[in-house]
């Protein structure tokens, strides 16, 4: 699945407008790991996604997601942890 990044929250790893390849099957047989960049459901907007890095995993298997650019990112520091069911895939490449 190809997605276009909108925003600066993942700078300098990714830039606004970058096309990213997301492996939507990545977590069918394994779990996200700290450091993975994931595509997740937006916590407040239906049919919208966010791209963030897994910063931590809680004891109850919820993910703490952070953007690489702290000042530009709305992430788990504001919306809290994210359940695994809301993770749609892992970013595997930039096109």
N, CA and C of each residue as an Amber inpcrd file, in Angstrom:
protein
   285
   0.8500000  -1.1710000   0.0000000   0.0000000   0.0000000   0.0000000
   0.8990000   1.2380000   0.0000000   0.6050000   2.1670000  -0.8800000
   1.3650000   3.4130000  -0.9270000   0.5540000   4.5240000  -0.2690000
   1.2300000   5.3130000   0.5650000   0.5840000   6.4570000   1.2110000
   1.4850000   7.6750000   1.0610000   0.8660000   8.8390000   1.0050000
   1.6370000  10.0800000   0.9230000   1.6210000  10.7630000   2.2810000
   2.8010000  11.0880000   2.7680000   2.9390000  11.7510000   4.0590000
   2.4950000  13.2050000   3.9480000   1.6670000  13.6150000   4.8780000
   1.1790000  14.9930000   4.9280000   1.5880000  15.5820000   6.2700000
   2.5860000  16.4240000   6.2760000   3.0360000  17.0490000   7.5120000
   4.5120000  16.8240000   7.7710000   4.9660000  17.3880000   8.8730000
   6.3930000  17.3930000   9.1910000   6.7420000  16.5890000  10.4380000
   5.8100000  15.8050000  10.9520000   6.0410000  15.1210000  12.2290000
   7.1200000  14.0490000  12.1750000   7.4350000  13.5400000  10.9980000
   8.4480000  12.4810000  10.8930000   9.7740000  12.9870000  10.3300000
   9.9260000  14.3150000  10.2290000  11.1880000  14.9070000   9.7870000
  12.2450000  14.6650000  10.8610000  13.4610000  14.3050000  10.5420000
  14.0840000  14.3040000   9.2220000  14.0150000  12.9600000   8.4900000
  13.4190000  11.9390000   9.1250000  13.3670000  10.6220000   8.4840000
  12.5790000  10.6770000   7.1870000  11.4070000  11.2900000   7.2450000
  10.5520000  11.4610000   6.0740000  10.1370000  12.9180000   5.9920000
   9.8740000  13.3600000   4.7520000   9.4970000  14.7530000   4.5190000
   8.0500000  14.8390000   4.0300000   7.4480000  15.9770000   4.2630000
   6.1050000  16.2530000   3.7750000   6.0460000  15.9340000   2.2830000
   5.0640000  15.1350000   1.8820000   4.8980000  14.7740000   0.4820000
   5.5550000  13.4690000   0.0770000   6.4190000  12.9130000   0.9190000
   7.0530000  11.6280000   0.5910000   5.9920000  10.5560000   0.3750000
   6.2530000   9.6780000  -0.5890000   5.4060000   8.5130000  -0.8340000
   6.0530000   7.3420000  -0.1060000   5.2810000   6.6970000   0.7740000
   5.8060000   5.6130000   1.5950000   5.1010000   4.3050000   1.2660000
   5.8780000   3.2350000   1.2350000   5.3520000   1.8910000   1.0040000
   5.0800000   1.2580000   2.3620000   3.8340000   0.8700000   2.5930000
   3.4280000   0.2800000   3.8670000   3.0860000  -1.1880000   3.6480000
   3.7270000  -2.0580000   4.4220000   3.4330000  -3.4920000   4.3940000
   2.2610000  -3.7450000   5.3330000   1.0740000  -3.9360000   4.7580000
  -0.1240000  -4.1250000   5.5730000  -0.2210000  -5.5290000   6.1580000
   0.6580000  -6.4270000   5.7380000   0.6900000  -7.7860000   6.2920000
   1.7980000  -7.9630000   7.3250000   2.5440000  -6.9260000   7.6080000
   3.7390000  -7.0360000   8.4560000   3.4510000  -7.6010000   9.8370000
   2.2890000  -7.3030000  10.3820000   2.0140000  -7.7140000  11.7560000
   0.9840000  -8.8360000  11.8550000   0.7910000  -9.5610000  10.7650000
  -0.1030000 -10.7170000  10.8230000   0.5250000 -11.8580000  11.6220000
   1.8480000 -11.9770000  11.5440000   2.5320000 -13.0810000  12.2300000
   3.5480000 -12.6100000  13.2580000   3.6880000 -11.3160000  13.4150000
   4.6160000 -10.7840000  14.4140000   4.0300000  -9.4940000  14.9780000
   4.6480000  -8.9950000  16.0150000   4.1780000  -7.7710000  16.6680000
   5.1050000  -6.6090000  16.3410000   4.5820000  -5.3950000  16.4100000
   5.4480000  -4.2280000  16.2230000   6.5680000  -4.2190000  17.2540000
   7.6970000  -3.6360000  16.8530000   8.8440000  -3.5130000  17.7530000
   9.1970000  -2.0420000  17.9220000   9.8450000  -1.7490000  19.0370000
  10.3100000  -0.3930000  19.2690000  11.2180000   0.0070000  18.1070000
  10.9750000   1.1690000  17.5530000  11.7410000   1.6630000  16.4140000
  11.0230000   1.5190000  15.0850000  10.0320000   0.6080000  14.9970000
   9.2680000   0.4680000  13.7580000   8.5150000   1.7630000  13.4680000
   8.3980000   2.0940000  12.1890000   7.5380000   3.1970000  11.7660000
   6.2560000   2.5610000  11.2490000   5.1280000   2.9750000  11.8280000
   3.8640000   2.3070000  11.5440000   2.8170000   3.2730000  10.9960000
   1.8720000   2.6880000  10.2720000   0.6700000   3.3820000   9.8330000
  -0.4280000   2.9710000  10.8040000  -1.0880000   3.9450000  11.4200000
  -2.1260000   3.6590000  12.4090000  -3.3620000   4.4940000  12.1260000
  -4.4920000   4.0120000  12.6170000  -5.7150000   4.8030000  12.5420000
  -5.5210000   6.0920000  13.3350000  -6.0000000   7.1950000  12.7950000
  -5.9700000   8.4580000  13.5380000  -6.9020000   8.3100000  14.7460000
  -6.4720000   8.7400000  15.9230000  -7.3030000   8.5220000  17.1120000
  -8.5940000   9.3390000  17.1540000  -8.7070000  10.3920000  16.3500000
  -9.8760000  11.2680000  16.4210000 -10.6360000  11.4230000  15.1110000
 -10.0150000  11.0750000  13.9840000 -10.6300000  11.3060000  12.6780000
 -10.8200000   9.9740000  11.9640000 -12.0790000   9.6200000  11.6830000
 -12.3690000   8.3670000  10.9870000 -11.8030000   8.4060000   9.5730000
 -11.3790000   7.2310000   9.0960000 -10.8520000   7.0680000   7.7450000
  -9.6420000   7.9510000   7.4750000  -8.8760000   8.2140000   8.5050000
  -7.6510000   8.9960000   8.3990000  -6.5580000   8.2340000   9.1420000
  -5.3290000   8.3530000   8.6670000  -4.2250000   7.5910000   9.2500000
  -3.1030000   8.5200000   9.6970000  -2.2810000   7.9960000  10.5880000
  -1.0760000   8.6970000  11.0240000   0.1190000   7.7780000  10.8250000
   1.2720000   8.3710000  10.6260000   2.5210000   7.6160000  10.5300000
   3.4120000   8.0860000  11.6640000   3.7850000   7.1410000  12.5220000
   4.5940000   7.4530000  13.7020000   5.5580000   6.3010000  13.9760000
   6.5300000   6.5740000  14.8380000   7.5000000   5.5620000  15.2490000
   7.0720000   4.9630000  16.5920000   7.2250000   3.6350000  16.7210000
   6.9310000   2.9720000  17.9950000   8.0290000   3.3640000  18.9770000
   7.6360000   4.1110000  19.9930000   8.5750000   4.5900000  21.0090000
   8.6730000   3.5980000  22.1690000   7.5490000   2.9740000  22.5040000
   7.5200000   2.0220000  23.6140000   6.2950000   1.1300000  23.4610000
   6.2990000   0.0220000  24.1870000   5.1690000  -0.9050000  24.2130000
   4.8400000  -1.1490000  25.6760000   3.5900000  -0.9180000  26.0410000
   3.1930000  -1.0670000  27.4370000   3.0390000  -2.5440000  27.7990000
   2.9070000  -2.8110000  29.0770000   2.7510000  -4.1940000  29.5520000
   1.4820000  -4.8390000  29.0200000   0.4770000  -4.0210000  28.7160000
  -0.7680000  -4.5710000  28.1600000  -0.8020000  -4.4660000  26.6280000
   0.3990000  -4.4250000  26.0150000   0.5630000  -4.4620000  24.5550000
  -0.0740000  -3.2850000  23.8140000  -0.0740000  -2.1270000  24.4130000
  -0.4730000  -0.9100000  23.7130000   0.7940000  -0.1830000  23.2880000
   0.7060000   0.5370000  22.1820000   1.8830000   1.1900000  21.6260000
   1.9200000   2.6690000  21.9890000   3.1130000   3.1280000  22.3250000
   3.3700000   4.5470000  22.5120000   4.0250000   5.0140000  21.2160000
   3.3410000   5.8890000  20.4920000   3.8020000   6.3470000  19.1840000
   4.2780000   7.7910000  19.2750000   5.4490000   8.0490000  18.6990000
   6.0020000   9.4090000  18.6700000   6.3890000   9.7680000  17.2420000
   6.2640000  11.0270000  16.9140000   6.8340000  11.5360000  15.6820000
   8.3110000  11.8020000  15.9010000   9.0880000  11.7980000  14.8320000
  10.5250000  12.0550000  14.9540000  10.8210000  13.5250000  15.2390000
   9.9200000  14.4080000  14.8640000  10.0820000  15.8420000  15.1090000
   9.1530000  16.2390000  16.2590000   9.6950000  16.2860000  17.4470000
   8.9010000  16.5250000  18.6550000   8.0320000  17.7690000  18.5610000
   8.5770000  18.8470000  18.0420000   7.8270000  20.1030000  17.9910000
   6.7110000  20.1060000  16.9530000   6.7920000  19.2210000  15.9660000
   5.8170000  19.1940000  14.8720000   4.7930000  18.0720000  15.0150000
   4.9130000  17.2290000  16.0420000   4.1320000  16.0030000  16.0940000
   3.0270000  16.0230000  17.1410000   1.8470000  15.5980000  16.7110000
   0.7790000  15.2380000  17.6390000   0.8370000  13.7230000  17.7280000
   1.1040000  13.2030000  18.9100000   1.3490000  11.7700000  19.0510000
   0.9010000  11.2870000  20.4210000   1.4160000  10.1640000  20.8800000
   0.9740000   9.5800000  22.1500000   1.1870000  10.5030000  23.3380000
   2.0480000  11.4850000  23.1920000   2.2160000  12.4570000  24.2770000
   0.9530000  13.2860000  24.4760000   0.1160000  13.3530000  23.4380000
  -1.1420000  14.0910000  23.5710000  -2.3700000  13.1800000  23.5260000
  -2.3510000  12.1070000  22.7190000  -3.5460000  11.2660000  22.6070000
  -3.4360000   9.9200000  23.3080000  -2.3180000   9.6370000  23.9470000
  -2.1830000   8.3920000  24.7040000  -1.7480000   7.2090000  23.8550000
  -1.7700000   6.0500000  24.4730000  -1.3100000   4.8280000  23.8050000
  -2.3380000   4.3540000  22.7830000  -1.8830000   3.4890000  21.8750000
  -2.7030000   3.0090000  20.7680000  -2.7800000   1.4830000  20.8310000
  -3.9900000   0.9440000  20.7120000  -4.1800000  -0.5080000  20.7130000
  -3.6480000  -1.1130000  19.4190000  -3.1740000  -2.3400000  19.5030000
  -2.6360000  -3.0360000  18.3250000  -3.6410000  -3.1120000  17.1790000
  -4.9270000  -3.2110000  17.4990000  -5.9430000  -3.3320000  16.4400000
  -6.0130000  -2.0870000  15.5550000  -5.4230000  -0.9880000  16.0080000
  -5.4330000   0.2490000  15.2230000  -4.1690000   0.4420000  14.3910000
  -3.2780000  -0.5420000  14.4120000  -2.0620000  -0.4860000  13.5950000
  -2.3640000  -1.1510000  12.2630000  -2.1740000  -0.4200000  11.1690000
  -2.5340000  -0.9170000   9.8380000  -1.3560000  -1.4960000   9.0610000
  -0.1320000  -1.2110000   9.4890000   1.0210000  -1.7580000   8.7810000
   2.3080000  -1.0780000   9.1910000   3.3970000  -1.5540000   8.5930000
   4.7420000  -1.0310000   8.8740000   5.2950000  -0.3690000   7.6210000
   5.8460000   0.8100000   7.7820000   6.4860000   1.4980000   6.6570000
   7.7780000   0.7580000   6.3400000   7.9250000   0.3430000   5.0760000
   9.1000000  -0.4430000   4.6860000  10.0200000   0.2920000   3.7210000
   9.5200000   1.3440000   3.0640000  10.3740000   2.0470000   2.0980000
   9.7670000   3.3960000   1.7420000  10.6340000   4.2580000   1.2510000
  10.2040000   5.5310000   0.6620000  10.3690000   5.3660000  -0.8380000
   9.3870000   5.7840000  -1.6030000   9.4360000   5.6510000  -3.0680000
  10.2440000   6.7640000  -3.6940000
